[in-house]
Amino acid sequence: MLPPVRAIQAFEAIVRCGSVAAAADELGVSSGAISQQLHKIEHELGVKLLKRDGRSLTLTSWGRIYYEQVRTAFDELRRGQHRLQIARARTGIAISAPPSLAIWLQRPILQWSSANPAVSLRMIGSEREPALLDESIDFRLCYGTDARRYDRFSELFRDAVVPACSPEFLRDHPVKSEGDVLSHPLIEIAWENRHRPPPSWADWAWSVGLSPPRQSSQLTFSLAGAAIDAAQDGGGFVLGQVSIIAEHVRRGRLAVPVNRPLNLPESYFLAWERDTLDRPICADFRNALIAAGRQQQELSAGSEMPPSKRA
């Protein structure tokens, strides 16, 4: 049977604050009341937890063993209270996602925000997987096995890549077949090692029944967004993810002369903590993103790129 909680609280406060008087000030009681609770817990446990050393109190060997566990428990309680206070004070929604997917997120976020103008939305672009509760983030859009870090997650879509380049580059480097693409300058994307790599140009060549390109890519980027920027600037062809380049194609910044898609090895997921959906606006927002993910899945699976604007 545990000692009374007030007695445990008094013992923890004495050790943490350094004296009976300081513990009494923190807990808003008299020093005599704190001393009484200390005697009570020592009586309940049958051991001395503190010994007087001059004017100060120090832990006995029994006290050190007990305090380690008590401190951990109270730290967890304080952390839980802090998280609860943050959650109660939060009125908006925060979502974290890899920077490369910010373009894809714009449409569903703007549509949802238009229907819910009273709710503030905060978008955080980061390759790092955040601690959602500690960083006051409601949702994380993540790739592949990273979703397993979180309490809850749901698949959004599995993306595909297609060869894309700038319209100006295409005018100077005409393409009539898949082989023509492989004969032009190619931009490669190499992700961080924690992910399964995205399709390479060799993978794409095999998927269309051709041998891998003989020349190695002169440009390689770890971030898909940087590789796509290089393609827009005329650096060559990039295997662009449909979810990322669709808006660029729609606006005439990129062209897809050969629409031969190749799937990514893993899917994108939406992740959240178990209590997030207790807030109705979060549940509604999640449903909206999952619906947008289903639409993207249809687009990526068929790779029906939107029509380009004419320059």
VMD Tcl script that draws the C-alpha trace (Angstrom):
set ca {
  {0.00 0.00 0.00}
  {1.32 3.44 -0.91}
  {1.87 6.16 1.71}
  {-0.53 9.14 1.53}
  {0.05 11.25 -1.59}
  {0.46 14.41 0.50}
  {3.29 12.75 2.42}
  {5.04 11.69 -0.80}
  {4.57 15.21 -2.19}
  {6.08 16.75 0.95}
  {9.12 14.45 0.80}
  {9.69 15.22 -2.90}
  {9.39 18.97 -2.28}
  {11.84 18.92 0.66}
  {14.54 17.22 -1.40}
  {13.94 19.29 -4.54}
  {13.68 22.64 -2.75}
  {16.49 21.90 -0.28}
  {14.73 22.54 3.03}
  {11.50 22.12 4.97}
  {10.86 25.88 4.91}
  {11.26 26.13 1.12}
  {9.00 23.12 0.60}
  {6.38 24.70 2.87}
  {6.49 27.95 0.85}
  {6.02 26.09 -2.43}
  {3.13 23.97 -1.19}
  {1.47 26.82 0.72}
  {1.47 25.16 4.15}
  {3.38 25.58 7.41}
  {6.80 24.09 8.10}
  {5.21 22.07 10.90}
  {2.78 20.50 8.44}
  {5.64 19.52 6.12}
  {7.59 17.96 9.02}
  {4.48 16.06 10.07}
  {4.07 14.63 6.56}
  {7.74 13.61 6.52}
  {7.33 11.70 9.78}
  {4.21 10.07 8.37}
  {5.90 8.75 5.22}
  {8.93 7.49 7.17}
  {6.58 5.70 9.56}
  {4.64 4.15 6.64}
  {7.82 2.95 4.90}
  {9.58 1.89 8.10}
  {12.88 3.57 7.16}
  {14.57 6.94 7.62}
  {14.57 8.89 4.36}
  {16.32 12.07 5.55}
  {18.92 12.83 8.18}
  {19.79 16.20 9.65}
  {23.31 17.43 8.86}
  {23.72 20.63 10.82}
  {21.00 22.95 9.54}
  {20.39 20.98 6.36}
  {18.71 17.69 5.54}
  {20.41 15.03 3.41}
  {19.11 11.82 1.91}
  {19.89 8.52 3.57}
  {20.74 5.52 1.39}
  {17.05 4.50 1.63}
  {16.03 8.02 0.78}
  {18.16 8.09 -2.36}
  {16.58 4.88 -3.64}
  {13.06 6.13 -2.97}
  {13.62 9.68 -4.24}
  {14.80 8.51 -7.67}
  {11.45 6.85 -8.27}
  {9.40 9.61 -6.68}
  {11.17 12.31 -8.70}
  {10.53 10.46 -11.96}
  {6.84 10.07 -11.12}
  {6.38 13.73 -10.20}
  {8.30 14.88 -13.28}
  {5.88 12.88 -15.41}
  {2.91 14.40 -13.60}
  {4.24 17.93 -14.14}
  {4.92 17.17 -17.80}
  {1.40 15.83 -18.21}
  {-0.09 18.92 -16.59}
  {2.00 21.18 -18.83}
  {0.83 19.34 -21.94}
  {-2.77 19.55 -20.79}
  {-2.49 23.30 -20.23}
  {-1.01 23.75 -23.70}
  {-3.74 21.61 -25.27}
  {-6.52 23.53 -23.50}
  {-5.06 26.87 -24.55}
  {-4.65 25.82 -28.18}
  {-7.37 27.01 -30.53}
  {-5.72 26.53 -33.92}
  {-4.17 23.58 -35.74}
  {-0.47 23.02 -36.43}
  {0.76 20.57 -39.07}
  {4.34 19.60 -39.86}
  {5.43 18.22 -43.23}
  {8.55 17.82 -45.38}
  {9.15 21.11 -47.25}
  {8.84 19.38 -50.62}
  {5.17 18.59 -49.91}
  {4.20 22.14 -48.98}
  {2.86 22.74 -52.50}
  {0.61 19.68 -52.27}
  {-0.66 20.73 -48.84}
  {-1.58 24.23 -49.99}
  {-4.78 23.22 -51.77}
  {-6.40 21.08 -49.02}
  {-5.30 23.53 -46.32}
  {-6.69 26.56 -48.17}
  {-9.94 24.76 -48.95}
  {-10.41 23.70 -45.33}
  {-9.44 27.14 -44.04}
  {-11.96 28.78 -46.35}
  {-14.70 26.60 -44.85}
  {-13.40 27.19 -41.28}
  {-12.26 30.85 -41.19}
  {-12.33 31.05 -37.39}
  {-9.59 28.40 -37.02}
  {-5.96 29.44 -37.42}
  {-3.64 27.04 -39.26}
  {0.11 26.84 -38.83}
  {2.20 24.97 -41.41}
  {5.72 23.89 -40.39}
  {8.12 22.67 -43.08}
  {10.71 20.29 -41.62}
  {12.55 17.14 -42.67}
  {12.97 16.24 -38.98}
  {10.31 14.09 -37.33}
  {8.94 16.21 -34.45}
  {7.75 15.26 -30.97}
  {4.15 16.30 -31.52}
  {3.04 16.91 -27.93}
  {6.25 18.60 -26.80}
  {6.28 20.90 -29.84}
  {2.55 21.70 -29.82}
  {2.01 20.09 -33.24}
  {-1.27 18.36 -34.04}
  {-0.40 16.46 -37.22}
  {2.67 15.26 -39.10}
  {2.75 14.32 -42.77}
  {5.51 11.71 -43.02}
  {6.94 9.16 -45.40}
  {7.14 5.40 -45.05}
  {8.13 3.81 -41.76}
  {8.53 7.20 -40.04}
  {4.77 7.00 -39.38}
  {5.41 4.24 -36.82}
  {6.96 6.79 -34.47}
  {3.51 8.12 -33.67}
  {0.47 6.80 -31.78}
  {-1.93 7.00 -34.71}
  {-1.47 7.23 -38.47}
  {-3.40 6.75 -41.69}
  {-2.15 6.29 -45.25}
  {-2.66 9.30 -47.52}
  {-1.30 8.19 -50.89}
  {1.55 6.45 -52.66}
  {3.14 8.89 -55.07}
  {4.71 8.25 -58.46}
  {7.48 9.99 -60.39}
  {7.52 11.11 -64.03}
  {10.25 12.78 -66.13}
  {9.84 16.56 -66.07}
  {11.81 19.54 -67.38}
  {11.28 23.21 -68.13}
  {9.37 24.12 -71.32}
  {12.42 26.05 -72.52}
  {14.68 23.04 -72.00}
  {12.22 20.87 -73.91}
  {12.24 23.24 -76.88}
  {16.04 22.95 -77.07}
  {16.06 19.19 -76.38}
  {13.13 17.64 -78.29}
  {11.71 14.37 -76.96}
  {9.78 11.84 -79.03}
  {10.38 8.70 -76.95}
  {11.57 7.45 -73.55}
  {15.05 6.92 -74.97}
  {15.29 10.60 -75.89}
  {14.78 11.53 -72.24}
  {17.69 9.34 -71.15}
  {20.00 10.91 -73.73}
  {19.63 14.40 -72.22}
  {21.09 15.84 -68.97}
  {19.51 14.11 -65.98}
  {19.05 15.37 -62.42}
  {19.16 12.76 -59.64}
  {17.55 12.80 -56.19}
  {19.23 10.98 -53.28}
  {17.33 11.09 -49.98}
  {18.69 10.67 -46.47}
  {19.76 7.12 -45.62}
  {16.86 6.53 -43.19}
  {14.46 6.31 -46.13}
  {14.26 3.76 -48.89}
  {15.66 5.64 -51.91}
  {13.28 7.14 -54.48}
  {13.32 5.71 -58.01}
  {16.56 6.47 -59.83}
  {16.98 7.05 -63.54}
  {18.23 3.47 -63.82}
  {15.00 2.26 -62.15}
  {12.90 4.34 -64.52}
  {14.81 3.08 -67.56}
  {14.20 -0.54 -66.55}
  {10.51 0.22 -65.97}
  {10.08 1.38 -69.58}
  {12.10 -1.51 -71.01}
  {15.36 0.34 -71.64}
  {18.92 -0.02 -70.39}
  {20.09 2.46 -67.74}
  {21.65 5.67 -69.05}
  {25.35 5.41 -69.72}
  {26.20 8.85 -68.43}
  {26.00 9.59 -64.71}
  {23.89 12.50 -63.50}
  {25.87 15.70 -63.19}
  {23.46 17.12 -60.61}
  {22.34 15.23 -57.48}
  {20.21 16.73 -54.70}
  {19.14 15.36 -51.32}
  {15.97 17.47 -51.37}
  {13.33 16.89 -54.03}
  {12.38 20.56 -54.00}
  {15.92 21.64 -54.88}
  {16.08 19.11 -57.72}
  {12.76 20.38 -59.12}
  {14.00 23.97 -58.89}
  {17.07 22.96 -60.90}
  {14.84 21.40 -63.57}
  {12.74 24.57 -63.75}
  {15.95 26.54 -64.28}
  {16.85 24.40 -67.30}
  {19.26 21.97 -65.63}
  {17.76 18.90 -67.29}
  {15.16 16.22 -66.62}
  {14.15 15.30 -63.08}
  {12.05 12.39 -61.87}
  {9.48 14.61 -60.20}
  {6.84 13.36 -57.80}
  {3.37 13.89 -59.23}
  {2.12 15.43 -55.97}
  {4.89 18.03 -56.07}
  {5.14 18.91 -59.76}
  {1.43 18.92 -60.68}
  {1.04 22.58 -59.73}
  {4.25 23.49 -61.60}
  {2.91 21.76 -64.71}
  {-0.45 23.48 -64.32}
  {1.27 26.88 -64.18}
  {3.52 26.12 -67.14}
  {6.76 26.00 -65.18}
  {7.41 22.33 -65.97}
  {6.56 20.01 -68.85}
  {6.09 16.22 -68.91}
  {6.77 15.06 -72.49}
  {6.72 11.34 -71.65}
  {4.05 10.37 -69.13}
  {5.48 7.04 -67.93}
  {5.07 6.94 -64.12}
  {6.99 4.82 -61.63}
  {5.72 4.39 -58.05}
  {7.70 5.40 -54.97}
  {8.68 2.42 -52.77}
  {6.54 3.61 -49.83}
  {3.49 5.75 -49.10}
  {2.91 9.07 -47.38}
  {1.01 9.01 -44.08}
  {-0.78 11.46 -41.82}
  {0.16 10.92 -38.16}
  {-1.19 12.26 -34.85}
  {-1.24 11.50 -31.12}
  {-4.08 9.47 -29.59}
  {-5.87 12.42 -27.93}
  {-5.64 14.82 -30.88}
  {-9.03 13.89 -32.32}
  {-10.77 14.76 -29.04}
  {-10.90 18.27 -30.53}
  {-13.68 18.23 -33.15}
  {-11.86 20.68 -35.44}
  {-8.86 18.32 -35.52}
  {-11.07 15.37 -36.43}
  {-12.65 17.38 -39.24}
  {-9.25 18.57 -40.48}
  {-7.91 15.03 -40.48}
  {-10.88 13.81 -42.51}
  {-10.32 16.59 -45.04}
  {-6.65 15.66 -45.50}
  {-7.43 11.96 -45.86}
  {-10.00 12.81 -48.54}
  {-7.40 14.96 -50.32}
  {-4.95 12.06 -50.05}
  {-7.43 9.74 -51.77}
  {-7.80 12.22 -54.62}
  {-4.02 12.46 -54.92}
  {-3.79 8.67 -54.96}
  {-6.05 8.57 -58.01}
  {-3.97 11.25 -59.73}
  {-0.64 9.61 -58.90}
  {-1.87 6.13 -59.84}
  {-3.09 7.32 -63.22}
  {-0.50 10.09 -63.47}
  {-2.93 12.19 -65.46}
  {-1.00 15.43 -65.26}
  {-3.04 18.65 -65.37}
  {-2.93 20.61 -68.64}
  {-0.13 23.16 -68.85}
  {-0.72 26.85 -69.36}
  {0.61 28.04 -72.67}
  {3.56 30.40 -72.41}
}
mol new
graphics top color blue
foreach p $ca { graphics top sphere $p radius 0.5 }
foreach p [lrange $ca 0 end-1] q [lrange $ca 1 end] { graphics top cylinder $p $q radius 0.2 }
display resetview
